[in-house]
């Protein structure tokens, strides 16, 4: 089982698609690399849902983004 998985999010990826990738990985730590503007991770409920899934699956999430709004929302969850 890998300990860390890096998921490069594309501008056109939907949150649903990203969440499925997150659920399917065996890694306990998942790092999302986000573009400055993307469809996924644009709303608070995206972060809230990811936080619920992470807790349920025992996973740690990290976000890398140059977008200050995304960083602020990620930090809140």
OpenMM code with the backbone's topology and positions (N, CA, C; nanometers):
from openmm import Vec3, app, unit

residues = "UNK UNK UNK UNK UNK UNK UNK UNK UNK UNK UNK UNK UNK UNK UNK UNK UNK UNK UNK UNK UNK UNK UNK UNK UNK UNK UNK UNK UNK UNK UNK UNK UNK UNK UNK UNK UNK UNK UNK UNK UNK UNK UNK UNK UNK UNK UNK UNK UNK UNK UNK UNK UNK UNK UNK UNK UNK UNK UNK UNK UNK UNK UNK UNK UNK UNK UNK UNK UNK UNK UNK UNK UNK UNK UNK UNK UNK".split()
positions = [
    Vec3(0.0835, -0.1167, 0.0000),
    Vec3(0.0000, 0.0000, 0.0000),
    Vec3(0.0889, 0.1243, 0.0000),
    Vec3(0.0703, 0.2149, -0.0975),
    Vec3(0.1511, 0.3370, -0.0998),
    Vec3(0.1130, 0.4280, 0.0163),
    Vec3(0.2105, 0.5008, 0.0672),
    Vec3(0.1816, 0.5870, 0.1811),
    Vec3(0.1320, 0.7236, 0.1381),
    Vec3(0.1740, 0.7717, 0.0192),
    Vec3(0.1332, 0.9032, -0.0297),
    Vec3(0.0934, 0.8940, -0.1761),
    Vec3(-0.0147, 0.9625, -0.2103),
    Vec3(-0.0622, 0.9704, -0.3486),
    Vec3(-0.0752, 1.1173, -0.3849),
    Vec3(-0.0205, 1.1560, -0.4990),
    Vec3(-0.0331, 1.2929, -0.5487),
    Vec3(-0.1337, 1.2906, -0.6633),
    Vec3(-0.2357, 1.3732, -0.6511),
    Vec3(-0.3379, 1.3829, -0.7548),
    Vec3(-0.3295, 1.5218, -0.8161),
    Vec3(-0.2925, 1.5267, -0.9430),
    Vec3(-0.2873, 1.6528, -1.0171),
    Vec3(-0.4254, 1.6796, -1.0745),
    Vec3(-0.4906, 1.7818, -1.0229),
    Vec3(-0.6249, 1.8170, -1.0655),
    Vec3(-0.6156, 1.9063, -1.1892),
    Vec3(-0.6924, 1.8716, -1.2912),
    Vec3(-0.6979, 1.9517, -1.4128),
    Vec3(-0.8111, 2.0535, -1.4020),
    Vec3(-0.8033, 2.1578, -1.4811),
    Vec3(-0.9057, 2.2623, -1.4788),
    Vec3(-1.0451, 2.2070, -1.5043),
    Vec3(-1.0552, 2.1053, -1.5867),
    Vec3(-1.1856, 2.0526, -1.6274),
    Vec3(-1.2354, 1.9372, -1.5408),
    Vec3(-1.1546, 1.8901, -1.4467),
    Vec3(-1.1977, 1.7811, -1.3594),
    Vec3(-1.3119, 1.8272, -1.2697),
    Vec3(-1.4102, 1.7420, -1.2537),
    Vec3(-1.5209, 1.7751, -1.1644),
    Vec3(-1.4884, 1.7264, -1.0234),
    Vec3(-1.5562, 1.7841, -0.9266),
    Vec3(-1.5351, 1.7416, -0.7891),
    Vec3(-1.5721, 1.5949, -0.7706),
    Vec3(-1.6792, 1.5521, -0.8343),
    Vec3(-1.7230, 1.4126, -0.8237),
    Vec3(-1.6129, 1.3172, -0.8715),
    Vec3(-1.5491, 1.3512, -0.9833),
    Vec3(-1.4409, 1.2671, -1.0358),
    Vec3(-1.3225, 1.2616, -0.9390),
    Vec3(-1.2866, 1.3765, -0.8854),
    Vec3(-1.1739, 1.3842, -0.7920),
    Vec3(-1.2049, 1.3072, -0.6644),
    Vec3(-1.3280, 1.3193, -0.6152),
    Vec3(-1.3665, 1.2483, -0.4932),
    Vec3(-1.3583, 1.0971, -0.5147),
    Vec3(-1.3982, 1.0498, -0.6308),
    Vec3(-1.3886, 0.9064, -0.6607),
    Vec3(-1.2428, 0.8596, -0.6614),
    Vec3(-1.1540, 0.9383, -0.7221),
    Vec3(-1.0109, 0.9047, -0.7190),
    Vec3(-0.9601, 0.8969, -0.5760),
    Vec3(-1.0018, 0.9921, -0.4951),
    Vec3(-0.9615, 0.9960, -0.3547),
    Vec3(-1.0073, 0.8704, -0.2806),
    Vec3(-1.1307, 0.8330, -0.3007),
    Vec3(-1.1854, 0.7146, -0.2324),
    Vec3(-1.1155, 0.5861, -0.2765),
    Vec3(-1.0779, 0.5783, -0.4045),
    Vec3(-1.0215, 0.4551, -0.4602),
    Vec3(-0.8752, 0.4327, -0.4246),
    Vec3(-0.8023, 0.5371, -0.3906),
    Vec3(-0.6601, 0.5190, -0.3626),
    Vec3(-0.6389, 0.4504, -0.2280),
    Vec3(-0.5360, 0.3679, -0.2220),
    Vec3(-0.5008, 0.2994, -0.0980),
    Vec3(-0.4144, 0.3861, -0.0062),
    Vec3(-0.3629, 0.4953, -0.0586),
    Vec3(-0.2711, 0.5805, 0.0184),
    Vec3(-0.3421, 0.6432, 0.1376),
    Vec3(-0.2689, 0.6577, 0.2455),
    Vec3(-0.3219, 0.7204, 0.3668),
    Vec3(-0.3047, 0.8718, 0.3644),
    Vec3(-0.2139, 0.9202, 0.2825),
    Vec3(-0.1935, 1.0641, 0.2665),
    Vec3(-0.2134, 1.0968, 0.1190),
    Vec3(-0.2989, 1.1960, 0.0915),
    Vec3(-0.3274, 1.2354, -0.0458),
    Vec3(-0.2988, 1.3845, -0.0602),
    Vec3(-0.2204, 1.4175, -0.1621),
    Vec3(-0.1851, 1.5559, -0.1911),
    Vec3(-0.2536, 1.5944, -0.3218),
    Vec3(-0.3345, 1.7000, -0.3167),
    Vec3(-0.3998, 1.7520, -0.4359),
    Vec3(-0.3202, 1.8721, -0.4857),
    Vec3(-0.2807, 1.8689, -0.6123),
    Vec3(-0.2139, 1.9820, -0.6762),
    Vec3(-0.3191, 2.0465, -0.7665),
    Vec3(-0.3568, 2.1696, -0.7302),
    Vec3(-0.4676, 2.2359, -0.7974),
    Vec3(-0.4208, 2.3485, -0.8884),
    Vec3(-0.4841, 2.3621, -1.0046),
    Vec3(-0.4547, 2.4774, -1.0894),
    Vec3(-0.5163, 2.6022, -1.0267),
    Vec3(-0.4761, 2.7185, -1.0747),
    Vec3(-0.5281, 2.8426, -1.0173),
    Vec3(-0.6804, 2.8500, -1.0294),
    Vec3(-0.7332, 2.8065, -1.1414),
    Vec3(-0.8783, 2.8038, -1.1609),
    Vec3(-0.9183, 2.6638, -1.2037),
    Vec3(-1.0174, 2.6096, -1.1352),
    Vec3(-1.0639, 2.4746, -1.1660),
    Vec3(-1.2112, 2.4630, -1.1311),
    Vec3(-1.2772, 2.3622, -1.1875),
    Vec3(-1.4171, 2.3356, -1.1531),
    Vec3(-1.4276, 2.2761, -1.0127),
    Vec3(-1.3349, 2.1912, -0.9802),
    Vec3(-1.3361, 2.1250, -0.8491),
    Vec3(-1.2791, 2.2183, -0.7431),
    Vec3(-1.3253, 2.2021, -0.6219),
    Vec3(-1.2767, 2.2779, -0.5069),
    Vec3(-1.2995, 2.4283, -0.5227),
    Vec3(-1.4215, 2.4633, -0.5643),
    Vec3(-1.4577, 2.6039, -0.5772),
    Vec3(-1.5609, 2.6462, -0.4738),
    Vec3(-1.6148, 2.5486, -0.4009),
    Vec3(-1.7203, 2.5782, -0.3025),
    Vec3(-1.6868, 2.5129, -0.1694),
    Vec3(-1.7395, 2.5722, -0.0634),
    Vec3(-1.7176, 2.5178, 0.0707),
    Vec3(-1.7656, 2.3738, 0.0828),
    Vec3(-1.8778, 2.3420, 0.0186),
    Vec3(-1.9298, 2.2054, 0.0331),
    Vec3(-1.8373, 2.1009, -0.0279),
    Vec3(-1.7552, 2.1381, -0.1253),
    Vec3(-1.6550, 2.0443, -0.1786),
    Vec3(-1.5569, 2.0064, -0.0681),
    Vec3(-1.5084, 2.1066, 0.0038),
    Vec3(-1.4117, 2.0821, 0.1106),
    Vec3(-1.4760, 2.0080, 0.2275),
    Vec3(-1.5996, 2.0419, 0.2577),
    Vec3(-1.6703, 1.9745, 0.3665),
    Vec3(-1.6893, 1.8262, 0.3353),
    Vec3(-1.7304, 1.7961, 0.2138),
    Vec3(-1.7508, 1.6563, 0.1753),
    Vec3(-1.6197, 1.5785, 0.1745),
    Vec3(-1.5140, 1.6412, 0.1247),
    Vec3(-1.3834, 1.5755, 0.1261),
    Vec3(-1.3372, 1.5494, 0.2689),
    Vec3(-1.3605, 1.6448, 0.3576),
    Vec3(-1.3213, 1.6275, 0.4985),
    Vec3(-1.3951, 1.5109, 0.5630),
    Vec3(-1.5233, 1.4970, 0.5340),
    Vec3(-1.6027, 1.3853, 0.5877),
    Vec3(-1.5473, 1.2526, 0.5369),
    Vec3(-1.5205, 1.2444, 0.4076),
    Vec3(-1.4665, 1.1211, 0.3493),
    Vec3(-1.3278, 1.0896, 0.4055),
    Vec3(-1.2455, 1.1910, 0.4202),
    Vec3(-1.1100, 1.1694, 0.4733),
    Vec3(-1.1168, 1.1117, 0.6139),
    Vec3(-1.2032, 1.1677, 0.6975),
    Vec3(-1.2179, 1.1148, 0.8345),
    Vec3(-1.2675, 0.9707, 0.8322),
    Vec3(-1.3672, 0.9435, 0.7484),
    Vec3(-1.4258, 0.8098, 0.7414),
    Vec3(-1.3244, 0.7066, 0.6929),
    Vec3(-1.2355, 0.7477, 0.6028),
    Vec3(-1.1369, 0.6558, 0.5460),
    Vec3(-1.0031, 0.6584, 0.6188),
    Vec3(-0.9875, 0.7462, 0.7169),
    Vec3(-0.8618, 0.7561, 0.7910),
    Vec3(-0.7481, 0.8114, 0.7075),
    Vec3(-0.7798, 0.9067, 0.6202),
    Vec3(-0.6784, 0.9637, 0.5309),
    Vec3(-0.6492, 1.1085, 0.5675),
    Vec3(-0.5273, 1.1506, 0.5342),
    Vec3(-0.4846, 1.2883, 0.5514),
    Vec3(-0.4815, 1.3545, 0.4149),
    Vec3(-0.5275, 1.4807, 0.4091),
    Vec3(-0.5327, 1.5542, 0.2828),
    Vec3(-0.4467, 1.6795, 0.2921),
    Vec3(-0.3708, 1.7052, 0.1860),
    Vec3(-0.2958, 1.8297, 0.1718),
    Vec3(-0.3322, 1.8899, 0.0375),
    Vec3(-0.3344, 2.0230, 0.0322),
    Vec3(-0.3678, 2.0941, -0.0915),
    Vec3(-0.2540, 2.1872, -0.1289),
    Vec3(-0.2172, 2.1856, -0.2556),
    Vec3(-0.1197, 2.2796, -0.3095),
    Vec3(-0.1913, 2.3636, -0.4141),
    Vec3(-0.1998, 2.4947, -0.3897),
    Vec3(-0.2681, 2.5834, -0.4826),
    Vec3(-0.2106, 2.7237, -0.4718),
    Vec3(-0.2098, 2.7946, -0.5831),
    Vec3(-0.1674, 2.9343, -0.5819),
    Vec3(-0.2865, 3.0279, -0.5665),
    Vec3(-0.4065, 2.9722, -0.5604),
    Vec3(-0.5279, 3.0517, -0.5457),
    Vec3(-0.5537, 3.0777, -0.3971),
    Vec3(-0.5484, 3.2036, -0.3516),
    Vec3(-0.5673, 3.2325, -0.2090),
    Vec3(-0.7054, 3.1937, -0.1553),
    Vec3(-0.8089, 3.2023, -0.2384),
    Vec3(-0.9426, 3.1631, -0.1934),
    Vec3(-0.9493, 3.0130, -0.1658),
    Vec3(-0.8906, 2.9355, -0.2535),
    Vec3(-0.8871, 2.7895, -0.2348),
    Vec3(-0.8071, 2.7552, -0.1094),
    Vec3(-0.6946, 2.8198, -0.0917),
    Vec3(-0.6129, 2.7950, 0.0277),
    Vec3(-0.6892, 2.8274, 0.1550),
    Vec3(-0.7653, 2.9350, 0.1536),
    Vec3(-0.8433, 2.9732, 0.2702),
    Vec3(-0.9507, 2.8701, 0.3025),
    Vec3(-1.0235, 2.8252, 0.1991),
    Vec3(-1.1266, 2.7229, 0.2213),
    Vec3(-1.0645, 2.5917, 0.2677),
    Vec3(-0.9530, 2.5533, 0.2080),
    Vec3(-0.8870, 2.4284, 0.2466),
    Vec3(-0.8421, 2.4335, 0.3917),
    Vec3(-0.7892, 2.5459, 0.4321),
    Vec3(-0.7420, 2.5613, 0.5695),
    Vec3(-0.8576, 2.5514, 0.6700),
    Vec3(-0.9750, 2.5990, 0.6306),
    Vec3(-1.0922, 2.5949, 0.7184),
    Vec3(-1.1378, 2.4518, 0.7464),
    Vec3(-1.1084, 2.3607, 0.6547),
    Vec3(-1.1535, 2.2216, 0.6722),
    Vec3(-1.0387, 2.1295, 0.7002),
] * unit.nanometer
topology = app.Topology()
chain = topology.addChain("A")
for resn in residues:
    res = topology.addResidue(resn, chain)
    for name in ("N", "CA", "C"):
        topology.addAtom(name, app.Element.getBySymbol(name[0]), res)
